[in-house]
């Protein structure tokens, strides 16, 4: 995987994804074996969106591998405004060994990758959140002991997290169910991909407007905030639309008896999830958050060494 980019889960084979997850688990268990793996190598971190988990996990992760990071804020770079995306990529590739970008439009990371000869890692775009999905499936492997055949039910907007989870389910033989209001389904591009490249698992994908149907027999019940960054003006309207999709004890009871709750964070208790659920023993949200560190170390190691 050296010198490849990490833009979306759908770019990787089932074998490659399983290897990354296995490596993340190995690095979590034995971090001392990798302390000099990327010695002297640098990661440029470009942020157009604010972050807690993405910044800390990449910053600490590259240091634990023996390298170092450079944080570049929106005001310092202003991608495509102060300087073209292509020129930013062509400058950075001569100074660093990897570039992580957390931004809005997915086209930004695609253009960055087009002009960069060093690996570009998608820290989040409006279309895809591949590092989150990898951390989620690493967590599922730890909690359930398997990935193939599990059912993951996502409640809420068919957003970037939902799309990345669908891609991962399709690649790894898991079932995916989306429970969402009408008009908030997955992007047409995602559905086209499922019909074409994910054809073998298309029958294992359910999209419904009924939250109860979505969580039936689910091993994992997952949700996200109702209004993502950039959608603040829609927040009040979305609260009304998404209220029936709140993950509460009654809805979680419709899943399997040993189902666990997942959330990519940050969470708004009392909105998309109740405190009784997210703070219960069935919640693995902070295990997910920690696993961002370990699986992203696996990604950086695989691409940058």
Secondary structure, DSSP 4 states (H G I P E B T S, - for coil): -TT--B--GGGS-HHHHHHHHHHHHHHHH-GGGGTTTTTT-EEEEEESS--SHHHHHHHHHHHHTT-EEEEE-HHHH-BTTTB-HHHHHHHHTTT-SEEEEE-S-HHHHHHHHHH-SSEEEEEE-SS--HHHHHHHHHHHHHHHS--TT-EEEEES---HHHHHHHHHHHHHT-EEEEE--TT-S--HHHHHHHHHTTGGGGGGEEEES-HHHHHTT-SEEEE--SS-TT-GGGHHHHHHHHGGG-B-HHHHTTS-TT-EEEE-S---BTTTB-HHHHTSTTB-HHHHHHHHHHHHHHHHHHHH-
